[in-house]
Amino acid sequence: MIFPYRRYLERTFKEGYGIRKQDARTAFRAVATNSIGNPLAWSYLKANWKHISTYLGSFSSLGKLVSYVAGEFNTVEQKEELEQFFRENEDALGSATMAFKQTIEQVDFNVAWMDKHYDAIVSWLKVNNPSR
């Protein structure tokens, strides 16, 4: 199942593969916001950051890609990985810096929400599981 997503991402950021440059953000979002595709989109974005930034040529587009892929992160590990990626690329982010910072704030909120509510939700699901 992952293979089609990988191929789709590779075609998203190359000329002549059927996905127009102006549609690259939408194509990336389709993979990044999918529970199966999200980890792949995150890995792809990190591994191909320089190529993607050159291809798109727009820092605002890069900021959107980051928010698509990381906006739903909700673990401390994911937050730390995002922050590390930000630190490693901070000098070359341009106007995407603000989008990165906003996404990190969103992930902070997500982590806090999970810390506060996770156990209660799991307990409720155990009690109210209709398949038991």
C-alpha positions in Angstrom: 0.0 0.0 0.0 2.9 2.4 0.6 4.4 2.0 -2.8 1.7 4.0 -4.7 2.1 6.9 -2.2 5.8 7.0 -2.6 5.5 7.0 -6.4 2.9 9.7 -6.2 5.1 11.9 -4.0 8.1 11.4 -6.3 5.9 12.5 -9.3 4.5 15.4 -7.4 7.8 17.3 -7.3 9.1 16.5 -10.8 8.2 18.2 -14.1 6.5 16.2 -16.8 4.9 13.5 -14.6 1.3 14.7 -14.9 1.0 16.8 -11.7 1.3 20.5 -12.4 3.6 22.5 -10.2 0.7 24.7 -8.9 -1.1 21.4 -7.8 1.9 20.1 -5.9 0.7 21.3 -2.5 -2.7 19.7 -3.0 -1.1 16.4 -4.1 1.2 16.4 -1.1 -1.7 17.2 1.2 -3.6 14.2 -0.1 -0.8 11.9 1.1 0.2 13.8 4.2 -3.3 14.0 5.7 -3.9 10.3 5.2 -3.1 8.1 8.2 -1.2 5.6 6.1 0.6 8.2 4.0 1.5 10.6 6.7 4.7 9.0 8.0 5.8 8.5 4.4 5.1 12.1 3.5 7.0 13.3 6.6 10.0 11.1 5.7 9.8 12.3 2.1 9.6 15.9 3.0 12.7 15.7 5.3 14.8 13.7 2.8 13.9 15.9 -0.1 13.6 19.3 1.5 16.2 21.1 -0.6 14.8 19.7 -3.9 11.2 20.5 -2.9 12.1 24.1 -1.9 14.0 24.6 -5.2 11.2 23.0 -7.2 8.4 25.0 -5.6 10.4 28.2 -5.2 7.9 29.6 -2.6 8.5 29.6 1.1 4.8 30.0 1.7 4.2 26.7 -0.1 6.8 25.0 2.1 5.1 26.3 5.2 1.9 24.7 4.0 3.6 21.4 3.4 4.9 21.4 6.9 1.5 22.2 8.4 -0.2 19.5 6.3 2.2 16.8 7.4 2.9 17.8 11.0 -0.3 19.6 12.1 -1.8 16.4 13.5 1.4 15.2 15.3 0.5 14.5 18.9 3.4 12.7 20.6 6.5 14.2 22.3 8.7 12.2 19.9 7.0 13.7 16.9 7.3 17.2 18.4 11.0 16.7 19.1 11.5 15.5 15.5 9.7 18.5 14.1 11.7 20.9 16.3 15.0 19.2 15.3 14.1 19.5 11.6 13.3 23.2 12.2 16.6 23.8 13.9 18.6 22.1 11.1 16.9 24.1 8.4 16.1 27.4 10.2 18.6 29.5 8.3 17.1 28.5 4.9 13.4 28.8 5.8 12.7 32.4 4.9 9.0 33.2 5.2 8.3 29.5 6.1 9.7 30.2 9.5 6.4 31.5 10.8 4.5 28.5 9.5 7.0 26.1 11.2 6.6 28.0 14.5 2.8 27.9 14.2 2.9 24.2 13.5 5.2 23.5 16.5 2.7 25.5 18.6 -0.2 23.3 17.2 1.8 20.2 18.0 2.4 21.5 21.6 -1.3 21.9 22.0 -2.0 18.4 20.5 0.5 16.8 22.9 -1.0 18.6 25.9 -4.5 17.5 24.8 -3.4 13.9 24.5 -1.7 14.0 27.9 -4.9 15.3 29.4 -7.5 13.1 27.7 -5.9 10.0 26.4 -6.4 7.8 29.5 -10.1 8.8 29.8 -10.8 8.1 26.2 -9.2 4.7 26.3 -11.2 3.8 29.5 -14.4 5.0 27.9 -13.7 2.9 24.8 -13.0 -0.2 26.9 -16.3 0.2 28.7 -18.4 1.1 25.6 -16.8 -1.2 23.0 -19.8 -2.6 21.1 -17.8 -5.5 19.7 -17.3 -7.1 23.1 
